[in-house]
């Protein structure tokens, strides 16, 4: 069996946050099942989310500039995602979006030449990645019913229909799995412990599936 490679991101500014507890359990579960995990606490690393002007090209001769970077951390993230079998992300839902540092990661890492190629600006992207699984865990203070009825689960649009569709090949599309932990600040300690266990189980299943 080959050793699957997983990029695991946590995007929360407080190192003692519940998101970090979830990420730690995920990392342990993935490694216990034999996965090689590239773990990144984006805030602790000081990942720069600001897209540089030369990185904003998607087609044409400017792509040479977009692919070049003097930021060694950015280069590391791009190289790791290019070789990954799975992407696992833990983040809070803020204003129906991931935190700014995580959207900046998407902007700067999943660029043409790394994540996909595009012949024309209006063309269909061809993925360069081989990510078989995308697992997203997000916390929210909004009750689950209100999230669906009022907001329509905006993170589904981001992760399932946008990002997820760029990560796999046409022959092997990326399987997207999401865990939405609703009313996270209102539940008791036992519910939080159960969520940590459930998320750990999801990570173990993911690694086991990748190895099979």
DODOBA-848782 format. One record per residue (C-alpha): y, x negated, z. Coordinates in Angstrom, 3 decimals, decimal comma. Layout:
N
VEXRO       py       px       pz
VEXRO        Y        X        Z
...
This chain:
212
VEXRO       py       px       pz
VEXRO    0,000    0,000    0,000
VEXRO    3,474   -1,260   -0,830
VEXRO    6,225   -1,496    1,740
VEXRO    8,826    1,207    0,931
VEXRO   12,476    0,251    1,209
VEXRO   14,910    2,646    2,875
VEXRO   18,694    2,459    3,176
VEXRO   19,756    4,238    6,380
VEXRO   23,422    5,044    6,958
VEXRO   25,162    6,499   10,003
VEXRO   28,775    7,577    9,673
VEXRO   30,342    8,372   13,034
VEXRO   33,138    6,405   14,719
VEXRO   31,719    6,613   18,276
VEXRO   28,772    4,260   18,871
VEXRO   27,488    6,500   21,678
VEXRO   27,540    9,651   19,526
VEXRO   24,618   12,025   19,073
VEXRO   24,612   10,986   15,418
VEXRO   23,792    7,442   16,533
VEXRO   20,925    8,714   18,702
VEXRO   19,518   10,501   15,665
VEXRO   19,935    7,409   13,490
VEXRO   18,197    5,173   16,026
VEXRO   15,211    7,530   16,209
VEXRO   15,049    7,667   12,427
VEXRO   15,092    3,890   12,164
VEXRO   12,300    3,552   14,728
VEXRO   10,173    6,219   13,027
VEXRO   10,625    4,717    9,580
VEXRO    9,779    1,207   10,734
VEXRO    6,792    2,454   12,728
VEXRO    5,395    3,920    9,494
VEXRO    5,778    0,617    7,677
VEXRO    9,113    1,038    5,913
VEXRO   11,580   -1,782    5,435
VEXRO   14,876   -0,353    6,695
VEXRO   18,351   -1,564    5,762
VEXRO   20,352    0,009    8,599
VEXRO   24,119    0,344    8,323
VEXRO   26,533    1,709   10,917
VEXRO   29,458    2,023    8,533
VEXRO   32,166    2,055   11,199
VEXRO   30,685   -0,830   13,195
VEXRO   30,400   -2,907   10,024
VEXRO   33,976   -2,152    9,064
VEXRO   32,972   -0,876    5,638
VEXRO   36,123   -0,476    3,543
VEXRO   36,040    3,022    1,974
VEXRO   39,080    2,516   -0,260
VEXRO   38,223    2,384   -3,940
VEXRO   40,049   -0,528   -5,571
VEXRO   41,909    0,215   -8,831
VEXRO   39,553   -1,959  -10,884
VEXRO   36,549   -0,092   -9,422
VEXRO   37,671    3,262  -10,788
VEXRO   36,454    2,816  -14,368
VEXRO   33,445    4,869  -15,463
VEXRO   33,297    4,081  -19,195
VEXRO   34,677    1,489  -21,630
VEXRO   35,538   -2,170  -21,280
VEXRO   36,881   -1,674  -17,766
VEXRO   33,329   -1,360  -16,448
VEXRO   33,136   -5,150  -16,276
VEXRO   35,957   -5,032  -13,744
VEXRO   34,375   -2,148  -11,837
VEXRO   31,113   -4,017  -11,352
VEXRO   32,803   -7,166  -10,064
VEXRO   33,722   -7,408   -6,394
VEXRO   34,752  -10,163   -4,000
VEXRO   33,606   -8,048   -1,012
VEXRO   30,243   -9,473    0,169
VEXRO   29,453   -6,385    2,276
VEXRO   29,960   -4,113   -0,722
VEXRO   27,775   -6,376   -2,845
VEXRO   25,058   -6,204   -0,191
VEXRO   25,137   -2,399   -0,095
VEXRO   24,986   -2,174   -3,882
VEXRO   22,050   -4,569   -4,094
VEXRO   20,137   -2,725   -1,394
VEXRO   20,615    0,733   -2,914
VEXRO   19,556   -0,633   -6,304
VEXRO   16,198   -1,652   -4,810
VEXRO   15,703    1,319   -2,480
VEXRO   12,960    3,921   -2,568
VEXRO   14,837    6,276   -0,252
VEXRO   18,303    6,948    1,141
VEXRO   18,666    8,425    4,641
VEXRO   22,088    9,533    5,873
VEXRO   23,246   10,796    9,274
VEXRO   26,736   12,251    9,616
VEXRO   28,806   15,054   11,123
VEXRO   30,189   17,909    9,041
VEXRO   33,969   17,558    9,109
VEXRO   35,944   20,138    7,117
VEXRO   32,859   20,872    5,023
VEXRO   32,623   17,206    4,007
VEXRO   31,110   13,948    5,195
VEXRO   33,527   11,643    7,064
VEXRO   35,946    9,707    4,853
VEXRO   34,122    6,415    5,379
VEXRO   30,956    7,944    3,934
VEXRO   32,646    9,516    0,919
VEXRO   34,224    6,104    0,355
VEXRO   30,757    4,567    0,472
VEXRO   29,646    6,975   -2,246
VEXRO   32,726    6,098   -4,317
VEXRO   32,273    2,341   -4,036
VEXRO   28,495    1,899   -3,991
VEXRO   27,210    4,535   -6,422
VEXRO   29,212    3,167   -9,335
VEXRO   28,348    2,812  -13,033
VEXRO   26,229   -0,241  -13,552
VEXRO   24,641    0,225  -10,136
VEXRO   23,732    3,917   -9,848
VEXRO   24,015    5,128  -13,444
VEXRO   25,264    4,512  -16,952
VEXRO   27,571    6,812  -18,871
VEXRO   28,186    6,547  -22,603
VEXRO   31,278    8,801  -22,605
VEXRO   33,379   10,281  -19,826
VEXRO   32,002   13,751  -20,566
VEXRO   28,459   12,596  -21,252
VEXRO   25,301   12,951  -19,226
VEXRO   24,695   10,125  -16,735
VEXRO   21,472    8,144  -16,930
VEXRO   20,307    6,985  -13,527
VEXRO   19,621    3,299  -12,892
VEXRO   18,108    3,963   -9,469
VEXRO   14,551    4,791   -8,420
VEXRO   15,265    6,649   -5,210
VEXRO   12,432    9,086   -4,633
VEXRO   13,694   10,664   -1,424
VEXRO   17,092   11,595    0,003
VEXRO   17,078   12,708    3,647
VEXRO   20,360   13,957    5,091
VEXRO   20,854   14,888    8,749
VEXRO   24,173   16,373    9,708
VEXRO   25,593   17,860   12,874
VEXRO   28,092   20,688   12,917
VEXRO   29,924   22,700   15,561
VEXRO   29,815   25,806   13,356
VEXRO   26,995   28,281   14,118
VEXRO   24,409   28,363   11,334
VEXRO   25,011   32,007   10,404
VEXRO   28,783   31,504   10,089
VEXRO   28,248   28,329    8,079
VEXRO   26,284   30,289    5,491
VEXRO   28,284   33,519    5,511
VEXRO   31,813   32,089    5,609
VEXRO   31,586   28,578    4,141
VEXRO   28,450   28,794    2,011
VEXRO   27,034   25,437    3,188
VEXRO   29,408   23,152    1,211
VEXRO   27,321   20,068    2,042
VEXRO   24,493   21,478   -0,067
VEXRO   26,735   21,141   -3,108
VEXRO   27,537   17,527   -2,277
VEXRO   24,091   16,239   -1,365
VEXRO   21,695   18,448   -3,301
VEXRO   23,502   19,188   -6,563
VEXRO   25,816   16,195   -6,930
VEXRO   24,577   13,037   -5,216
VEXRO   20,880   13,872   -5,274
VEXRO   20,836   14,461   -9,006
VEXRO   22,110   10,901   -9,677
VEXRO   19,597    8,990   -7,584
VEXRO   16,269    9,446   -9,338
VEXRO   14,951    9,117  -12,844
VEXRO   14,396   11,952  -15,300
VEXRO   10,647   11,513  -14,860
VEXRO   10,741   11,298  -11,069
VEXRO   13,735   13,257   -9,734
VEXRO   14,853   12,672   -6,173
VEXRO   13,447   15,037   -3,577
VEXRO   16,266   16,128   -1,255
VEXRO   15,617   17,151    2,350
VEXRO   18,405   18,253    4,678
VEXRO   18,470   18,985    8,404
VEXRO   21,549   20,883    9,619
VEXRO   21,886   20,777   13,401
VEXRO   24,232   23,657   14,152
VEXRO   26,458   24,166   17,198
VEXRO   25,649   20,613   18,261
VEXRO   28,294   20,496   20,998
VEXRO   27,173   23,760   22,597
VEXRO   23,411   23,333   22,928
VEXRO   21,699   21,954   26,013
VEXRO   20,090   18,578   26,558
VEXRO   16,567   19,832   25,839
VEXRO   17,592   21,183   22,435
VEXRO   19,167   17,832   21,595
VEXRO   16,009   16,025   22,639
VEXRO   13,980   18,354   20,440
VEXRO   16,284   17,696   17,494
VEXRO   15,838   13,943   17,989
VEXRO   12,064   14,393   18,004
VEXRO   12,173   16,630   14,914
VEXRO   14,352   14,186   13,006
VEXRO   12,059   11,321   13,985
VEXRO    9,098   13,292   12,665
VEXRO   10,963   13,851    9,384
VEXRO   11,569   10,116    9,067
VEXRO    7,910    9,335    9,746
VEXRO    6,783   11,844    7,114
VEXRO    9,204   10,379    4,583
VEXRO    7,925    6,837    5,095
VEXRO    4,312    8,001    4,989
VEXRO    4,938    9,905    1,739
VEXRO    6,546    6,853    0,160
VEXRO    3,546    4,707    1,043
VEXRO    1,012    7,151   -0,418
